[in-house]
């Protein structure tokens, strides 16, 4: 169906020549009918204004969506380079060991930028190519273990106490958000 036939069908359904749906407008809706007028029952001028408002609203929504996405990405990046607690159990002696570690970069002796993990004392931690994580020495026997990153969930009503600081698993739900989780097992 062509546009003219759609216009004729719309006019017939409306019973003649309707006015623009805007109460302050005197122009008939069928004058210069185009896709805006046909769809919204507006004159050409108000139809174009309506479409422009819709276009601006869509652009604003896309800008807000992009801004939210960028903020989430920035938060993810900030979290990536923040200090995190790692906790593990030695397979040889059974002792629990934990440390704080941070992904960071520094200049090596040749002046090249190097990426790696540093513990809370600034000592470089070894990385495992097998587990793609860090390795830390056991606090009892000194053998290398592959700790898990503690996943902390902030809960304001949960006090961080002995239960959290003596924990052996990688999940934390208290005020410390994982930073003090298992710190009694520090090496």
NUVEX-491164 format. One record per residue: residue in one letter; z, y, x of N, C-alpha, C, O in turn. Coordinates in pm, whole numbers, plus 50000, padded with zeros to 5 digits. Example, Ala and Ser with C-alpha at 12.3 -4.5 7.8 and 13.67 -1.06 7.14 Angstrom:
2
A507804943151319507804955051230507804967051320508464966851424/S507084977551285507144989451367507875000351290508045011451341/
***
This chain:
187
X500004988350085500005000050000500005012450090500805013650183/X499085021550060498995033650141500105043350103500785041650002/X500275053450186501315063350163501075070850032502025073649959/X499825074050002499525081249879499905072849756500435078149658/X499635059849761499985051149650501505050149635502025049849524/X502225049549749503685049349744504205062149680505145061749600/X503585073449715503995086249659503755086349508504615090349430/X502545081749468502225081249326503185072049251503635075349141/X503505060649310504425051149245505825057349234506505055549133/X506245064249337507555070749335507605081649228508585082649154/X506555089849221506495100449120506495094648979507135099948889/X505755083748962505705077448829507075071948791507495073148676/X507765065848888509095060348861510105071348831511045069348753/X509925082848893510855093948872510505102148746511285110748705/X509375099348688508995106148564508435120048587508755129148512/X507635121848685507005134748706507335140748841507395133848943/X507555153848838507755161148963509225164848980509655175348931/X510015156449048511425159649065511625171049165510765173749249/X512755177549154513105188049248513755181449370514165169849366/X513835189049477514515184549598515965181449561516565188549481/X516515170949618517875166949586518925177049633520085176349590/X518555186149717519485196649759519625206449643518625211749595/X520835209049599521055217449482520585231849503520195238449406/X520605236849625520235250849649518715252549669518245263849684/X517965241549669516535242249696515735241949566516035233949477/X514715250549555513875251049435512545243749453511805242149356/X512235239449572510945233149597510885219249536511875211849540/X509735215649481509605202049429509565191949544509035194749652/X510125180449520510195170249624508835164849661508645160049773/X507845165449569506555159549600505655168749681504635164149732/X505985181449696505135190349775505255186649921506335186949980/X504115183049978504115179350119504905166650143505525164850248/X504895157650044505655145350060505205138050186504015136450213/X506155133650259505895125550377507005115150382507695113150282/X507185108650493508155097650498509585102350471510375094650417/X509935114650509511295119450485511515121850335512495117250277/X510585128950276510715132350134510665119950048511455118549954/X509745110950078509595098849999510875090550002511305085349899/X511475089350120512665081050135513925087650079514725080950014/X514095100550103515335107350067515235116149943516255121249896/X514045118149889513885126749771514115141349805514645148849723/X513735145449925513925159149970512575165849990511555159150005/X512585179149990511355186250024511125184450175512005179650246/X509965188450223509615186250363510625192950457511075186850554/X510965205450428511885212750516513235205650526513735203350636/X513835202250411515125195550414515025181250466515955176250529/X513905174750441513695161250496513675161450646514275152850710/X512995171250705512945172350851514325175750907514715170651012/X515065184450837516435187750881517305175250879518095172750971/X517155167450772517945155150759517605145450873518505139550934/X516325143750901515905134751009516415139651144516815131651229/X516415152751165516915158451292518415155751306518885152251414/X519175157251195520615154151200520835139451231521705135951311/X520045130751169520155116351196519835113251342520515105151406/X518795119651395518405117451535519515121951629519845114951725/X520105133751600521205138751684522425129651674523075127151775/X522735124751555523875115751537523655102851615524595097551676/X522415097751614522105085551688522245087951838522805079651909/X521745099251886521875102552028523335104252067523755099852174/X524125110751980525555112452008526265098952015527105096752103/X525925089851924526535076651924526155069052051526995062252110/X524885070152093524455063552217525185069452337525555062152428/X525395082652337526125089152447527575084452450528125081852557/X528205083352332529595078452326529685063952373530615060252444/X528705055752332528685041852372528535040652524529215032652588/X527645048852581527435048952726528705053452798529065047752901/X529375063452745530615068452805531705057752803532425055952902/X531835050652691532825039752683532505028852784533405023252848/X531215025752798530785015452891531105019553035531565011453115/X530855032253068531125037253203532625037353231533035034053342/X533445041153133534905041053152535405026953175536265024653260/X534865017353100535265003353119534864998553257535624991353323/X533665002353302533204998453436534085004653544534414998053642/X534455017553526535345024153623536705017453627537275015553735/X537235013753511538535006953506538454993353575539384989353645/X537344986453555537134973453618537064975053769537644967053843/X536344985253816536244987953959537604991454018537964986654125/X538364999953947539695003853995540594991654004541364990254099/X540514982753904541334970753904540914961254016541754954354074/X539644961154047539134952354153539754955654287540044946654367/X539954968454314540474972754444541974975754441542504981154537/X542634972254333544084974454322544824962854390544234952454420/X546094964954412546954954554470547244944054363547624947454251/X547074931154398547324920154306548234909854372548234908254494/X549014902954291549894892254339549124879154336548414876254240/X549264871154441548684857854450549824848054473550734850954550/X549774836554406550854826754415550254812754424549284809654355/X550844804254510550334790754526551414781254573552494785454614/X551114768454567552054758054608551414749954720550264745754710/X552184747754827551704740154943551624725354907552574719754852/X550494719054938550334704754909551094696255010551464684854980/X551344701655128552034693955232553544693255208554114682355207/X554184704855189555654704855177556144708255036557344706755009/X555274712754947555654715554809556294729254786556744732054675/X556324737654888556944750854876555994760554805554784760154825/X556564769354724555774779954660555704791754755556674794954824/X554564798354758554354810054844553584820454765552664817054690/X553954833154781553214843854713553064855754807553824857454903/X552074863954775551854876154851551124886254764550474882554666/X551224898854801550404909254740549184911054829549304910954951/X548024912654767546804914454845545904924454774545974926354653/X545054930854856544154941154803542804939754871542734938254993/X541734940254792540384940254846540114954354897540274964054823/X539714955555022539494968755079538454967955190537974957155224/X538094979155246537144979455357537774987255472538624995955450/X537354984155592537824991155711536744990055817535794982355803/X536894997755924535934997356036536424987156137537584987256178/X535504978156178535894968556281535774975056419535474986956429/X536004967456524535994973156660534634978856699534564988056781/X533564973556641532224978556670531854990456582530774996156597/X532744994456490532485005856403531755002456275531355011456201/X531574989456247530904985056125531914983956011533064980256032/X531454987055890532324985655772532484970755741531504963355736/X533714966555720534034952755692534844952155564535754960255543/X534524942455478535264940355354536164928255369535804918555435/X537324928855309538224917555313539504920655239539654931255178/X540444911355247541724912755180542804915855282542864909755389/X543654925355249544814928655330546054925655246546084928055126/X547094920255312548324917755238549154930555230548714941155276/X550354929655172551184941455151551644948155280552104959655278/X551534940955394551934946455523550744951355605550894955555720/X549544950655546548334955255616547694944655702546744947655776/X548164932355696547614921255775546414915355701546464913255580/X545324912755776544124907155714544364892555675544914884755752/X543944889255554544074875555504542754868155520541684874055506/X542834855255551541624847255565541034844555427541754843855327/X539724843255424539044840255299538434826355307537914822255410/X538504819155196537954805755189536564806255128536374811955021/X535594800355196534234799855143534134789155033533254789754948/X535044779455037535034768654938535544773854804534864772154702/X536724779954802537314784754677536934799154645537244804254538/X536254805654738535854819754725537044828554689536964837054600/X538124826454757539344834154739540054835154873539494831654977/X541264839854869542004841454994542784828755027543034820454939/X543164827355152544074816955195545264823655261545114833455334/X546454818255235547664823855294548474812455356548404801055309/X549244815455460550064804855520551274801755433551874810755373/X551624788955426552814784655354554044790855420554114791455543/X555004795155343556184801655398557114791755468557974795955546/X556954778655442557794768555507557114762155628557614762955740/X555944755855604555314748055711554174755355781553734751055888/X553674766255725552624774155790551204769355763550254775655808/X551044758255689549684753555656549054763255557549744769655478/X547734764255563547024773555477546924767955334546594756255313/X547214776555237547104772755097546154782355026545924793455073/X545634777954914544694785954834545434790754708545494783454609/X546004802754712546774807454597545874812154482544694815154502/X546454812554364545754817754247546184832154222547324835854249/X545264839954173545584853854137546444853854012546114847053914/X547524861454013548404862353897547724871053791547284882153820/X547644866053671547064873553559548204879853481548904873153406/X548374892753500549474899753435549054906853309548034913753305/X549854905053204549664912053077550874920953057552014916153057/X550644933953039551754943353024552394941852887551724942452784/X553724939852887554504939552763555724948452785556604945252864/X555744959552716556804969552735558184964152697559184968252757/X558254955252601559564950352556560114939052644561274935152626/X559334933852737559784923152826560264929052959559464934953033/X561524927552989562104932253114561654923053228561584910853211/X561344928953344560954921053460562234917253534562884925853595/X562594904553530563834900153592563634887653674562544884853723/X564714879853688564704867853771563684857553721563064850553802/X563504856653590562544847053534561134849753588560404840553623/X560764862453593559434866253641559364865053793558404859553847/X560374870053863560344870554009560474856754073560094855054189/X560994846954001561094833254053560054824053991560134811854008/X559084829453921558054821453853557184814153954557004818654068/X556654802853911555804794753999554354794353953553474790354030/X554084798353830552734798053775552034811453785552664821453819/X550734811953757549944824253774549874833453652549094842953653/X550664830853547550604839253427551884847353410552984841853413/X551714860453392552864869453379552704877953254551624883153226/X553784879253178553774887653058555064895753055556004892152985/X555094906553130556264915453129555844929353176554654932353187/X556814937853204556534951653243555834953153377555124962953399/X556024943553468555464945053604553964942453607553304945953705/X553414936453504551984933353494551504924653610550364925653654/X552414916153660552064906453763552424910353905552374901853994/X552794922953930553074927154068554334920854125554404918354245/X555344918354042556584912354090556664897454060557664890954093/X555644892053998555634878053955555684868754075554784868954159/X556724860854085556864851254194557144857354330556924850954432/X557624869854333557834876354463558984870154543559104872754662/X559824862054477560884854954550560294845054649560964841054744/X559034841054628558374831454716557554838354823556704832054886/X557784851054845557034858654947557184852555084558254847755121/X556074852955160556064846555291556604855255401556644850955517/
***
